[in-house]
């Protein structure tokens, strides 16, 4: 009887699961970039969850844990002089590895972000 009650309580607490997101970013551009984990919302107003700045040719991680599993989370990268819209990529909980590049490897080239399979 006690075990059953503990099991039911465990299921109640699991209803609001939390998850974490980590993005491993490879900055293959010739300039510093800003990397942001963003929360999408139904109101259309995104919210910043975590931000990191990475130097040219460097690699770093941006993480946020303890988020509700029903949130839409995406990563966005940008740099000074980027002529286009900052690239964005939807994320799933866990680790995502991405590579950031620019056209013609120039600071004024359009930025691109691609998922890397490890």
MODELLER restraints for C-alpha pairs under 7 A, 6 or more apart:
rsr = mdl.restraints
at = mdl.atoms
rsr.add(forms.Gaussian(group=physical.xy_distance, feature=features.Distance(at['CA:16:A'], at['CA:68:A']), mean=6.81, stdev=0.5))
rsr.add(forms.Gaussian(group=physical.xy_distance, feature=features.Distance(at['CA:17:A'], at['CA:68:A']), mean=6.11, stdev=0.5))
rsr.add(forms.Gaussian(group=physical.xy_distance, feature=features.Distance(at['CA:17:A'], at['CA:69:A']), mean=5.84, stdev=0.5))
rsr.add(forms.Gaussian(group=physical.xy_distance, feature=features.Distance(at['CA:18:A'], at['CA:66:A']), mean=5.04, stdev=0.5))
rsr.add(forms.Gaussian(group=physical.xy_distance, feature=features.Distance(at['CA:18:A'], at['CA:67:A']), mean=4.99, stdev=0.5))
rsr.add(forms.Gaussian(group=physical.xy_distance, feature=features.Distance(at['CA:18:A'], at['CA:68:A']), mean=4.57, stdev=0.5))
rsr.add(forms.Gaussian(group=physical.xy_distance, feature=features.Distance(at['CA:18:A'], at['CA:69:A']), mean=5.32, stdev=0.5))
rsr.add(forms.Gaussian(group=physical.xy_distance, feature=features.Distance(at['CA:19:A'], at['CA:65:A']), mean=6.04, stdev=0.5))
rsr.add(forms.Gaussian(group=physical.xy_distance, feature=features.Distance(at['CA:19:A'], at['CA:66:A']), mean=5.46, stdev=0.5))
rsr.add(forms.Gaussian(group=physical.xy_distance, feature=features.Distance(at['CA:19:A'], at['CA:67:A']), mean=5.29, stdev=0.5))
rsr.add(forms.Gaussian(group=physical.xy_distance, feature=features.Distance(at['CA:19:A'], at['CA:68:A']), mean=6.31, stdev=0.5))
rsr.add(forms.Gaussian(group=physical.xy_distance, feature=features.Distance(at['CA:19:A'], at['CA:69:A']), mean=5.67, stdev=0.5))
rsr.add(forms.Gaussian(group=physical.xy_distance, feature=features.Distance(at['CA:19:A'], at['CA:93:A']), mean=6.13, stdev=0.5))
rsr.add(forms.Gaussian(group=physical.xy_distance, feature=features.Distance(at['CA:20:A'], at['CA:64:A']), mean=5.68, stdev=0.5))
rsr.add(forms.Gaussian(group=physical.xy_distance, feature=features.Distance(at['CA:20:A'], at['CA:65:A']), mean=3.88, stdev=0.5))
rsr.add(forms.Gaussian(group=physical.xy_distance, feature=features.Distance(at['CA:20:A'], at['CA:66:A']), mean=5.86, stdev=0.5))
rsr.add(forms.Gaussian(group=physical.xy_distance, feature=features.Distance(at['CA:20:A'], at['CA:67:A']), mean=6.25, stdev=0.5))
rsr.add(forms.Gaussian(group=physical.xy_distance, feature=features.Distance(at['CA:20:A'], at['CA:93:A']), mean=5.62, stdev=0.5))
rsr.add(forms.Gaussian(group=physical.xy_distance, feature=features.Distance(at['CA:20:A'], at['CA:94:A']), mean=5.94, stdev=0.5))
rsr.add(forms.Gaussian(group=physical.xy_distance, feature=features.Distance(at['CA:21:A'], at['CA:63:A']), mean=5.56, stdev=0.5))
rsr.add(forms.Gaussian(group=physical.xy_distance, feature=features.Distance(at['CA:21:A'], at['CA:64:A']), mean=5.46, stdev=0.5))
rsr.add(forms.Gaussian(group=physical.xy_distance, feature=features.Distance(at['CA:21:A'], at['CA:65:A']), mean=6.23, stdev=0.5))
rsr.add(forms.Gaussian(group=physical.xy_distance, feature=features.Distance(at['CA:21:A'], at['CA:93:A']), mean=4.99, stdev=0.5))
rsr.add(forms.Gaussian(group=physical.xy_distance, feature=features.Distance(at['CA:21:A'], at['CA:94:A']), mean=4.94, stdev=0.5))
rsr.add(forms.Gaussian(group=physical.xy_distance, feature=features.Distance(at['CA:21:A'], at['CA:95:A']), mean=6.24, stdev=0.5))
rsr.add(forms.Gaussian(group=physical.xy_distance, feature=features.Distance(at['CA:22:A'], at['CA:61:A']), mean=6.64, stdev=0.5))
rsr.add(forms.Gaussian(group=physical.xy_distance, feature=features.Distance(at['CA:22:A'], at['CA:62:A']), mean=5.64, stdev=0.5))
rsr.add(forms.Gaussian(group=physical.xy_distance, feature=features.Distance(at['CA:22:A'], at['CA:63:A']), mean=4.22, stdev=0.5))
rsr.add(forms.Gaussian(group=physical.xy_distance, feature=features.Distance(at['CA:22:A'], at['CA:64:A']), mean=6.59, stdev=0.5))
rsr.add(forms.Gaussian(group=physical.xy_distance, feature=features.Distance(at['CA:22:A'], at['CA:94:A']), mean=5.95, stdev=0.5))
rsr.add(forms.Gaussian(group=physical.xy_distance, feature=features.Distance(at['CA:22:A'], at['CA:95:A']), mean=4.77, stdev=0.5))
rsr.add(forms.Gaussian(group=physical.xy_distance, feature=features.Distance(at['CA:22:A'], at['CA:96:A']), mean=6.30, stdev=0.5))
rsr.add(forms.Gaussian(group=physical.xy_distance, feature=features.Distance(at['CA:23:A'], at['CA:61:A']), mean=5.48, stdev=0.5))
rsr.add(forms.Gaussian(group=physical.xy_distance, feature=features.Distance(at['CA:23:A'], at['CA:62:A']), mean=5.31, stdev=0.5))
rsr.add(forms.Gaussian(group=physical.xy_distance, feature=features.Distance(at['CA:23:A'], at['CA:63:A']), mean=6.41, stdev=0.5))
rsr.add(forms.Gaussian(group=physical.xy_distance, feature=features.Distance(at['CA:23:A'], at['CA:95:A']), mean=5.82, stdev=0.5))
rsr.add(forms.Gaussian(group=physical.xy_distance, feature=features.Distance(at['CA:23:A'], at['CA:96:A']), mean=4.88, stdev=0.5))
rsr.add(forms.Gaussian(group=physical.xy_distance, feature=features.Distance(at['CA:23:A'], at['CA:97:A']), mean=5.73, stdev=0.5))
rsr.add(forms.Gaussian(group=physical.xy_distance, feature=features.Distance(at['CA:24:A'], at['CA:60:A']), mean=5.77, stdev=0.5))
rsr.add(forms.Gaussian(group=physical.xy_distance, feature=features.Distance(at['CA:24:A'], at['CA:61:A']), mean=4.44, stdev=0.5))
rsr.add(forms.Gaussian(group=physical.xy_distance, feature=features.Distance(at['CA:24:A'], at['CA:62:A']), mean=6.72, stdev=0.5))
rsr.add(forms.Gaussian(group=physical.xy_distance, feature=features.Distance(at['CA:24:A'], at['CA:96:A']), mean=6.18, stdev=0.5))
rsr.add(forms.Gaussian(group=physical.xy_distance, feature=features.Distance(at['CA:24:A'], at['CA:97:A']), mean=4.61, stdev=0.5))
rsr.add(forms.Gaussian(group=physical.xy_distance, feature=features.Distance(at['CA:24:A'], at['CA:98:A']), mean=6.26, stdev=0.5))
rsr.add(forms.Gaussian(group=physical.xy_distance, feature=features.Distance(at['CA:25:A'], at['CA:59:A']), mean=5.55, stdev=0.5))
rsr.add(forms.Gaussian(group=physical.xy_distance, feature=features.Distance(at['CA:25:A'], at['CA:60:A']), mean=5.44, stdev=0.5))
rsr.add(forms.Gaussian(group=physical.xy_distance, feature=features.Distance(at['CA:25:A'], at['CA:61:A']), mean=6.04, stdev=0.5))
rsr.add(forms.Gaussian(group=physical.xy_distance, feature=features.Distance(at['CA:25:A'], at['CA:97:A']), mean=6.03, stdev=0.5))
rsr.add(forms.Gaussian(group=physical.xy_distance, feature=features.Distance(at['CA:25:A'], at['CA:98:A']), mean=5.09, stdev=0.5))
rsr.add(forms.Gaussian(group=physical.xy_distance, feature=features.Distance(at['CA:25:A'], at['CA:99:A']), mean=5.93, stdev=0.5))
rsr.add(forms.Gaussian(group=physical.xy_distance, feature=features.Distance(at['CA:26:A'], at['CA:58:A']), mean=6.20, stdev=0.5))
rsr.add(forms.Gaussian(group=physical.xy_distance, feature=features.Distance(at['CA:26:A'], at['CA:59:A']), mean=4.50, stdev=0.5))
rsr.add(forms.Gaussian(group=physical.xy_distance, feature=features.Distance(at['CA:26:A'], at['CA:60:A']), mean=6.84, stdev=0.5))
rsr.add(forms.Gaussian(group=physical.xy_distance, feature=features.Distance(at['CA:26:A'], at['CA:98:A']), mean=6.23, stdev=0.5))
rsr.add(forms.Gaussian(group=physical.xy_distance, feature=features.Distance(at['CA:26:A'], at['CA:99:A']), mean=4.71, stdev=0.5))
rsr.add(forms.Gaussian(group=physical.xy_distance, feature=features.Distance(at['CA:26:A'], at['CA:100:A']), mean=6.10, stdev=0.5))
rsr.add(forms.Gaussian(group=physical.xy_distance, feature=features.Distance(at['CA:27:A'], at['CA:54:A']), mean=6.86, stdev=0.5))
rsr.add(forms.Gaussian(group=physical.xy_distance, feature=features.Distance(at['CA:27:A'], at['CA:56:A']), mean=5.94, stdev=0.5))
rsr.add(forms.Gaussian(group=physical.xy_distance, feature=features.Distance(at['CA:27:A'], at['CA:57:A']), mean=5.20, stdev=0.5))
rsr.add(forms.Gaussian(group=physical.xy_distance, feature=features.Distance(at['CA:27:A'], at['CA:58:A']), mean=5.39, stdev=0.5))
rsr.add(forms.Gaussian(group=physical.xy_distance, feature=features.Distance(at['CA:27:A'], at['CA:59:A']), mean=5.94, stdev=0.5))
rsr.add(forms.Gaussian(group=physical.xy_distance, feature=features.Distance(at['CA:27:A'], at['CA:99:A']), mean=6.27, stdev=0.5))
rsr.add(forms.Gaussian(group=physical.xy_distance, feature=features.Distance(at['CA:27:A'], at['CA:100:A']), mean=5.12, stdev=0.5))
rsr.add(forms.Gaussian(group=physical.xy_distance, feature=features.Distance(at['CA:27:A'], at['CA:101:A']), mean=6.92, stdev=0.5))
rsr.add(forms.Gaussian(group=physical.xy_distance, feature=features.Distance(at['CA:28:A'], at['CA:56:A']), mean=6.64, stdev=0.5))
rsr.add(forms.Gaussian(group=physical.xy_distance, feature=features.Distance(at['CA:28:A'], at['CA:57:A']), mean=5.00, stdev=0.5))
rsr.add(forms.Gaussian(group=physical.xy_distance, feature=features.Distance(at['CA:28:A'], at['CA:99:A']), mean=6.74, stdev=0.5))
rsr.add(forms.Gaussian(group=physical.xy_distance, feature=features.Distance(at['CA:28:A'], at['CA:100:A']), mean=5.58, stdev=0.5))
rsr.add(forms.Gaussian(group=physical.xy_distance, feature=features.Distance(at['CA:28:A'], at['CA:101:A']), mean=5.21, stdev=0.5))
rsr.add(forms.Gaussian(group=physical.xy_distance, feature=features.Distance(at['CA:29:A'], at['CA:56:A']), mean=5.60, stdev=0.5))
rsr.add(forms.Gaussian(group=physical.xy_distance, feature=features.Distance(at['CA:29:A'], at['CA:57:A']), mean=6.21, stdev=0.5))
rsr.add(forms.Gaussian(group=physical.xy_distance, feature=features.Distance(at['CA:29:A'], at['CA:100:A']), mean=6.70, stdev=0.5))
rsr.add(forms.Gaussian(group=physical.xy_distance, feature=features.Distance(at['CA:29:A'], at['CA:101:A']), mean=5.13, stdev=0.5))
rsr.add(forms.Gaussian(group=physical.xy_distance, feature=features.Distance(at['CA:29:A'], at['CA:102:A']), mean=5.95, stdev=0.5))
rsr.add(forms.Gaussian(group=physical.xy_distance, feature=features.Distance(at['CA:29:A'], at['CA:105:A']), mean=6.13, stdev=0.5))
rsr.add(forms.Gaussian(group=physical.xy_distance, feature=features.Distance(at['CA:30:A'], at['CA:56:A']), mean=4.99, stdev=0.5))
rsr.add(forms.Gaussian(group=physical.xy_distance, feature=features.Distance(at['CA:30:A'], at['CA:57:A']), mean=6.77, stdev=0.5))
rsr.add(forms.Gaussian(group=physical.xy_distance, feature=features.Distance(at['CA:30:A'], at['CA:105:A']), mean=6.47, stdev=0.5))
rsr.add(forms.Gaussian(group=physical.xy_distance, feature=features.Distance(at['CA:30:A'], at['CA:106:A']), mean=6.76, stdev=0.5))
rsr.add(forms.Gaussian(group=physical.xy_distance, feature=features.Distance(at['CA:30:A'], at['CA:107:A']), mean=6.55, stdev=0.5))
rsr.add(forms.Gaussian(group=physical.xy_distance, feature=features.Distance(at['CA:31:A'], at['CA:55:A']), mean=6.42, stdev=0.5))
rsr.add(forms.Gaussian(group=physical.xy_distance, feature=features.Distance(at['CA:31:A'], at['CA:56:A']), mean=4.59, stdev=0.5))
rsr.add(forms.Gaussian(group=physical.xy_distance, feature=features.Distance(at['CA:31:A'], at['CA:107:A']), mean=6.44, stdev=0.5))
rsr.add(forms.Gaussian(group=physical.xy_distance, feature=features.Distance(at['CA:32:A'], at['CA:53:A']), mean=6.85, stdev=0.5))
rsr.add(forms.Gaussian(group=physical.xy_distance, feature=features.Distance(at['CA:32:A'], at['CA:54:A']), mean=5.50, stdev=0.5))
rsr.add(forms.Gaussian(group=physical.xy_distance, feature=features.Distance(at['CA:32:A'], at['CA:55:A']), mean=4.25, stdev=0.5))
rsr.add(forms.Gaussian(group=physical.xy_distance, feature=features.Distance(at['CA:32:A'], at['CA:56:A']), mean=5.02, stdev=0.5))
rsr.add(forms.Gaussian(group=physical.xy_distance, feature=features.Distance(at['CA:32:A'], at['CA:79:A']), mean=6.55, stdev=0.5))
rsr.add(forms.Gaussian(group=physical.xy_distance, feature=features.Distance(at['CA:33:A'], at['CA:53:A']), mean=5.72, stdev=0.5))
rsr.add(forms.Gaussian(group=physical.xy_distance, feature=features.Distance(at['CA:33:A'], at['CA:54:A']), mean=5.44, stdev=0.5))
rsr.add(forms.Gaussian(group=physical.xy_distance, feature=features.Distance(at['CA:33:A'], at['CA:55:A']), mean=6.59, stdev=0.5))
rsr.add(forms.Gaussian(group=physical.xy_distance, feature=features.Distance(at['CA:33:A'], at['CA:77:A']), mean=6.65, stdev=0.5))
rsr.add(forms.Gaussian(group=physical.xy_distance, feature=features.Distance(at['CA:33:A'], at['CA:78:A']), mean=5.63, stdev=0.5))
rsr.add(forms.Gaussian(group=physical.xy_distance, feature=features.Distance(at['CA:33:A'], at['CA:79:A']), mean=4.69, stdev=0.5))
rsr.add(forms.Gaussian(group=physical.xy_distance, feature=features.Distance(at['CA:34:A'], at['CA:52:A']), mean=5.94, stdev=0.5))
rsr.add(forms.Gaussian(group=physical.xy_distance, feature=features.Distance(at['CA:34:A'], at['CA:53:A']), mean=4.54, stdev=0.5))
rsr.add(forms.Gaussian(group=physical.xy_distance, feature=features.Distance(at['CA:34:A'], at['CA:54:A']), mean=6.49, stdev=0.5))
rsr.add(forms.Gaussian(group=physical.xy_distance, feature=features.Distance(at['CA:34:A'], at['CA:77:A']), mean=5.56, stdev=0.5))
rsr.add(forms.Gaussian(group=physical.xy_distance, feature=features.Distance(at['CA:34:A'], at['CA:78:A']), mean=5.36, stdev=0.5))
rsr.add(forms.Gaussian(group=physical.xy_distance, feature=features.Distance(at['CA:34:A'], at['CA:79:A']), mean=6.17, stdev=0.5))
rsr.add(forms.Gaussian(group=physical.xy_distance, feature=features.Distance(at['CA:35:A'], at['CA:51:A']), mean=5.66, stdev=0.5))
rsr.add(forms.Gaussian(group=physical.xy_distance, feature=features.Distance(at['CA:35:A'], at['CA:52:A']), mean=5.23, stdev=0.5))
rsr.add(forms.Gaussian(group=physical.xy_distance, feature=features.Distance(at['CA:35:A'], at['CA:53:A']), mean=6.09, stdev=0.5))
rsr.add(forms.Gaussian(group=physical.xy_distance, feature=features.Distance(at['CA:35:A'], at['CA:76:A']), mean=5.88, stdev=0.5))
rsr.add(forms.Gaussian(group=physical.xy_distance, feature=features.Distance(at['CA:35:A'], at['CA:77:A']), mean=4.63, stdev=0.5))
rsr.add(forms.Gaussian(group=physical.xy_distance, feature=features.Distance(at['CA:35:A'], at['CA:78:A']), mean=6.85, stdev=0.5))
rsr.add(forms.Gaussian(group=physical.xy_distance, feature=features.Distance(at['CA:36:A'], at['CA:48:A']), mean=6.73, stdev=0.5))
rsr.add(forms.Gaussian(group=physical.xy_distance, feature=features.Distance(at['CA:36:A'], at['CA:50:A']), mean=5.65, stdev=0.5))
rsr.add(forms.Gaussian(group=physical.xy_distance, feature=features.Distance(at['CA:36:A'], at['CA:51:A']), mean=4.39, stdev=0.5))
rsr.add(forms.Gaussian(group=physical.xy_distance, feature=features.Distance(at['CA:36:A'], at['CA:52:A']), mean=6.50, stdev=0.5))
rsr.add(forms.Gaussian(group=physical.xy_distance, feature=features.Distance(at['CA:36:A'], at['CA:75:A']), mean=5.67, stdev=0.5))
rsr.add(forms.Gaussian(group=physical.xy_distance, feature=features.Distance(at['CA:36:A'], at['CA:76:A']), mean=5.31, stdev=0.5))
rsr.add(forms.Gaussian(group=physical.xy_distance, feature=features.Distance(at['CA:36:A'], at['CA:77:A']), mean=6.46, stdev=0.5))
rsr.add(forms.Gaussian(group=physical.xy_distance, feature=features.Distance(at['CA:37:A'], at['CA:48:A']), mean=6.14, stdev=0.5))
rsr.add(forms.Gaussian(group=physical.xy_distance, feature=features.Distance(at['CA:37:A'], at['CA:49:A']), mean=5.32, stdev=0.5))
rsr.add(forms.Gaussian(group=physical.xy_distance, feature=features.Distance(at['CA:37:A'], at['CA:50:A']), mean=5.16, stdev=0.5))
rsr.add(forms.Gaussian(group=physical.xy_distance, feature=features.Distance(at['CA:37:A'], at['CA:51:A']), mean=6.46, stdev=0.5))
rsr.add(forms.Gaussian(group=physical.xy_distance, feature=features.Distance(at['CA:37:A'], at['CA:73:A']), mean=6.95, stdev=0.5))
rsr.add(forms.Gaussian(group=physical.xy_distance, feature=features.Distance(at['CA:37:A'], at['CA:74:A']), mean=5.87, stdev=0.5))
rsr.add(forms.Gaussian(group=physical.xy_distance, feature=features.Distance(at['CA:37:A'], at['CA:75:A']), mean=4.62, stdev=0.5))
rsr.add(forms.Gaussian(group=physical.xy_distance, feature=features.Distance(at['CA:37:A'], at['CA:76:A']), mean=6.56, stdev=0.5))
rsr.add(forms.Gaussian(group=physical.xy_distance, feature=features.Distance(at['CA:38:A'], at['CA:46:A']), mean=6.34, stdev=0.5))
rsr.add(forms.Gaussian(group=physical.xy_distance, feature=features.Distance(at['CA:38:A'], at['CA:47:A']), mean=5.54, stdev=0.5))
rsr.add(forms.Gaussian(group=physical.xy_distance, feature=features.Distance(at['CA:38:A'], at['CA:48:A']), mean=4.63, stdev=0.5))
rsr.add(forms.Gaussian(group=physical.xy_distance, feature=features.Distance(at['CA:38:A'], at['CA:49:A']), mean=5.42, stdev=0.5))
rsr.add(forms.Gaussian(group=physical.xy_distance, feature=features.Distance(at['CA:38:A'], at['CA:73:A']), mean=5.65, stdev=0.5))
rsr.add(forms.Gaussian(group=physical.xy_distance, feature=features.Distance(at['CA:38:A'], at['CA:74:A']), mean=5.30, stdev=0.5))
rsr.add(forms.Gaussian(group=physical.xy_distance, feature=features.Distance(at['CA:38:A'], at['CA:75:A']), mean=5.98, stdev=0.5))
rsr.add(forms.Gaussian(group=physical.xy_distance, feature=features.Distance(at['CA:39:A'], at['CA:46:A']), mean=5.39, stdev=0.5))
rsr.add(forms.Gaussian(group=physical.xy_distance, feature=features.Distance(at['CA:39:A'], at['CA:47:A']), mean=4.98, stdev=0.5))
rsr.add(forms.Gaussian(group=physical.xy_distance, feature=features.Distance(at['CA:39:A'], at['CA:48:A']), mean=6.29, stdev=0.5))
rsr.add(forms.Gaussian(group=physical.xy_distance, feature=features.Distance(at['CA:39:A'], at['CA:49:A']), mean=6.58, stdev=0.5))
rsr.add(forms.Gaussian(group=physical.xy_distance, feature=features.Distance(at['CA:39:A'], at['CA:71:A']), mean=6.90, stdev=0.5))
rsr.add(forms.Gaussian(group=physical.xy_distance, feature=features.Distance(at['CA:39:A'], at['CA:72:A']), mean=5.88, stdev=0.5))
rsr.add(forms.Gaussian(group=physical.xy_distance, feature=features.Distance(at['CA:39:A'], at['CA:73:A']), mean=4.69, stdev=0.5))
rsr.add(forms.Gaussian(group=physical.xy_distance, feature=features.Distance(at['CA:39:A'], at['CA:74:A']), mean=6.56, stdev=0.5))
rsr.add(forms.Gaussian(group=physical.xy_distance, feature=features.Distance(at['CA:40:A'], at['CA:46:A']), mean=4.70, stdev=0.5))
rsr.add(forms.Gaussian(group=physical.xy_distance, feature=features.Distance(at['CA:40:A'], at['CA:47:A']), mean=6.70, stdev=0.5))
rsr.add(forms.Gaussian(group=physical.xy_distance, feature=features.Distance(at['CA:40:A'], at['CA:72:A']), mean=5.26, stdev=0.5))
rsr.add(forms.Gaussian(group=physical.xy_distance, feature=features.Distance(at['CA:40:A'], at['CA:73:A']), mean=6.05, stdev=0.5))
rsr.add(forms.Gaussian(group=physical.xy_distance, feature=features.Distance(at['CA:49:A'], at['CA:64:A']), mean=6.75, stdev=0.5))
rsr.add(forms.Gaussian(group=physical.xy_distance, feature=features.Distance(at['CA:50:A'], at['CA:62:A']), mean=6.70, stdev=0.5))
rsr.add(forms.Gaussian(group=physical.xy_distance, feature=features.Distance(at['CA:50:A'], at['CA:63:A']), mean=6.78, stdev=0.5))
rsr.add(forms.Gaussian(group=physical.xy_distance, feature=features.Distance(at['CA:50:A'], at['CA:64:A']), mean=6.54, stdev=0.5))
rsr.add(forms.Gaussian(group=physical.xy_distance, feature=features.Distance(at['CA:51:A'], at['CA:62:A']), mean=6.86, stdev=0.5))
rsr.add(forms.Gaussian(group=physical.xy_distance, feature=features.Distance(at['CA:52:A'], at['CA:62:A']), mean=6.36, stdev=0.5))
rsr.add(forms.Gaussian(group=physical.xy_distance, feature=features.Distance(at['CA:54:A'], at['CA:60:A']), mean=6.73, stdev=0.5))
rsr.add(forms.Gaussian(group=physical.xy_distance, feature=features.Distance(at['CA:73:A'], at['CA:90:A']), mean=6.15, stdev=0.5))
rsr.add(forms.Gaussian(group=physical.xy_distance, feature=features.Distance(at['CA:73:A'], at['CA:91:A']), mean=5.71, stdev=0.5))
rsr.add(forms.Gaussian(group=physical.xy_distance, feature=features.Distance(at['CA:74:A'], at['CA:88:A']), mean=6.60, stdev=0.5))
rsr.add(forms.Gaussian(group=physical.xy_distance, feature=features.Distance(at['CA:74:A'], at['CA:89:A']), mean=5.37, stdev=0.5))
rsr.add(forms.Gaussian(group=physical.xy_distance, feature=features.Distance(at['CA:74:A'], at['CA:90:A']), mean=4.17, stdev=0.5))
rsr.add(forms.Gaussian(group=physical.xy_distance, feature=features.Distance(at['CA:74:A'], at['CA:91:A']), mean=5.09, stdev=0.5))
rsr.add(forms.Gaussian(group=physical.xy_distance, feature=features.Distance(at['CA:75:A'], at['CA:88:A']), mean=5.53, stdev=0.5))
rsr.add(forms.Gaussian(group=physical.xy_distance, feature=features.Distance(at['CA:75:A'], at['CA:89:A']), mean=5.37, stdev=0.5))
rsr.add(forms.Gaussian(group=physical.xy_distance, feature=features.Distance(at['CA:75:A'], at['CA:90:A']), mean=6.54, stdev=0.5))
rsr.add(forms.Gaussian(group=physical.xy_distance, feature=features.Distance(at['CA:76:A'], at['CA:86:A']), mean=6.42, stdev=0.5))
rsr.add(forms.Gaussian(group=physical.xy_distance, feature=features.Distance(at['CA:76:A'], at['CA:87:A']), mean=5.72, stdev=0.5))
rsr.add(forms.Gaussian(group=physical.xy_distance, feature=features.Distance(at['CA:76:A'], at['CA:88:A']), mean=4.40, stdev=0.5))
rsr.add(forms.Gaussian(group=physical.xy_distance, feature=features.Distance(at['CA:76:A'], at['CA:89:A']), mean=6.69, stdev=0.5))
rsr.add(forms.Gaussian(group=physical.xy_distance, feature=features.Distance(at['CA:77:A'], at['CA:86:A']), mean=5.75, stdev=0.5))
rsr.add(forms.Gaussian(group=physical.xy_distance, feature=features.Distance(at['CA:77:A'], at['CA:87:A']), mean=5.82, stdev=0.5))
rsr.add(forms.Gaussian(group=physical.xy_distance, feature=features.Distance(at['CA:77:A'], at['CA:88:A']), mean=6.80, stdev=0.5))
rsr.add(forms.Gaussian(group=physical.xy_distance, feature=features.Distance(at['CA:78:A'], at['CA:86:A']), mean=5.13, stdev=0.5))
rsr.add(forms.Gaussian(group=physical.xy_distance, feature=features.Distance(at['CA:81:A'], at['CA:107:A']), mean=6.43, stdev=0.5))
rsr.add(forms.Gaussian(group=physical.xy_distance, feature=features.Distance(at['CA:81:A'], at['CA:108:A']), mean=5.49, stdev=0.5))
rsr.add(forms.Gaussian(group=physical.xy_distance, feature=features.Distance(at['CA:82:A'], at['CA:108:A']), mean=5.74, stdev=0.5))
rsr.add(forms.Gaussian(group=physical.xy_distance, feature=features.Distance(at['CA:82:A'], at['CA:109:A']), mean=6.59, stdev=0.5))
rsr.add(forms.Gaussian(group=physical.xy_distance, feature=features.Distance(at['CA:82:A'], at['CA:110:A']), mean=6.01, stdev=0.5))
rsr.add(forms.Gaussian(group=physical.xy_distance, feature=features.Distance(at['CA:82:A'], at['CA:111:A']), mean=6.65, stdev=0.5))
rsr.add(forms.Gaussian(group=physical.xy_distance, feature=features.Distance(at['CA:83:A'], at['CA:108:A']), mean=6.35, stdev=0.5))
rsr.add(forms.Gaussian(group=physical.xy_distance, feature=features.Distance(at['CA:83:A'], at['CA:109:A']), mean=6.80, stdev=0.5))
rsr.add(forms.Gaussian(group=physical.xy_distance, feature=features.Distance(at['CA:83:A'], at['CA:110:A']), mean=5.86, stdev=0.5))
rsr.add(forms.Gaussian(group=physical.xy_distance, feature=features.Distance(at['CA:84:A'], at['CA:110:A']), mean=5.82, stdev=0.5))
rsr.add(forms.Gaussian(group=physical.xy_distance, feature=features.Distance(at['CA:87:A'], at['CA:111:A']), mean=6.74, stdev=0.5))
rsr.add(forms.Gaussian(group=physical.xy_distance, feature=features.Distance(at['CA:87:A'], at['CA:112:A']), mean=6.12, stdev=0.5))
rsr.add(forms.Gaussian(group=physical.xy_distance, feature=features.Distance(at['CA:87:A'], at['CA:113:A']), mean=6.20, stdev=0.5))
rsr.add(forms.Gaussian(group=physical.xy_distance, feature=features.Distance(at['CA:97:A'], at['CA:115:A']), mean=5.90, stdev=0.5))
rsr.add(forms.Gaussian(group=physical.xy_distance, feature=features.Distance(at['CA:97:A'], at['CA:116:A']), mean=5.28, stdev=0.5))
rsr.add(forms.Gaussian(group=physical.xy_distance, feature=features.Distance(at['CA:98:A'], at['CA:113:A']), mean=6.44, stdev=0.5))
rsr.add(forms.Gaussian(group=physical.xy_distance, feature=features.Distance(at['CA:98:A'], at['CA:114:A']), mean=5.44, stdev=0.5))
rsr.add(forms.Gaussian(group=physical.xy_distance, feature=features.Distance(at['CA:98:A'], at['CA:115:A']), mean=4.43, stdev=0.5))
rsr.add(forms.Gaussian(group=physical.xy_distance, feature=features.Distance(at['CA:98:A'], at['CA:116:A']), mean=5.25, stdev=0.5))
rsr.add(forms.Gaussian(group=physical.xy_distance, feature=features.Distance(at['CA:99:A'], at['CA:113:A']), mean=5.60, stdev=0.5))
rsr.add(forms.Gaussian(group=physical.xy_distance, feature=features.Distance(at['CA:99:A'], at['CA:114:A']), mean=5.35, stdev=0.5))
rsr.add(forms.Gaussian(group=physical.xy_distance, feature=features.Distance(at['CA:99:A'], at['CA:115:A']), mean=6.46, stdev=0.5))
rsr.add(forms.Gaussian(group=physical.xy_distance, feature=features.Distance(at['CA:99:A'], at['CA:116:A']), mean=6.62, stdev=0.5))
rsr.add(forms.Gaussian(group=physical.xy_distance, feature=features.Distance(at['CA:100:A'], at['CA:112:A']), mean=5.66, stdev=0.5))
rsr.add(forms.Gaussian(group=physical.xy_distance, feature=features.Distance(at['CA:100:A'], at['CA:113:A']), mean=4.56, stdev=0.5))
rsr.add(forms.Gaussian(group=physical.xy_distance, feature=features.Distance(at['CA:100:A'], at['CA:114:A']), mean=6.70, stdev=0.5))
rsr.add(forms.Gaussian(group=physical.xy_distance, feature=features.Distance(at['CA:101:A'], at['CA:111:A']), mean=5.76, stdev=0.5))
rsr.add(forms.Gaussian(group=physical.xy_distance, feature=features.Distance(at['CA:101:A'], at['CA:112:A']), mean=5.27, stdev=0.5))
rsr.add(forms.Gaussian(group=physical.xy_distance, feature=features.Distance(at['CA:101:A'], at['CA:113:A']), mean=6.54, stdev=0.5))
rsr.add(forms.Gaussian(group=physical.xy_distance, feature=features.Distance(at['CA:102:A'], at['CA:109:A']), mean=5.19, stdev=0.5))
rsr.add(forms.Gaussian(group=physical.xy_distance, feature=features.Distance(at['CA:102:A'], at['CA:110:A']), mean=5.36, stdev=0.5))
rsr.add(forms.Gaussian(group=physical.xy_distance, feature=features.Distance(at['CA:102:A'], at['CA:111:A']), mean=4.38, stdev=0.5))
rsr.add(forms.Gaussian(group=physical.xy_distance, feature=features.Distance(at['CA:102:A'], at['CA:112:A']), mean=5.99, stdev=0.5))
rsr.add(forms.Gaussian(group=physical.xy_distance, feature=features.Distance(at['CA:103:A'], at['CA:109:A']), mean=4.53, stdev=0.5))
rsr.add(forms.Gaussian(group=physical.xy_distance, feature=features.Distance(at['CA:103:A'], at['CA:110:A']), mean=5.36, stdev=0.5))
rsr.add(forms.Gaussian(group=physical.xy_distance, feature=features.Distance(at['CA:103:A'], at['CA:111:A']), mean=6.63, stdev=0.5))
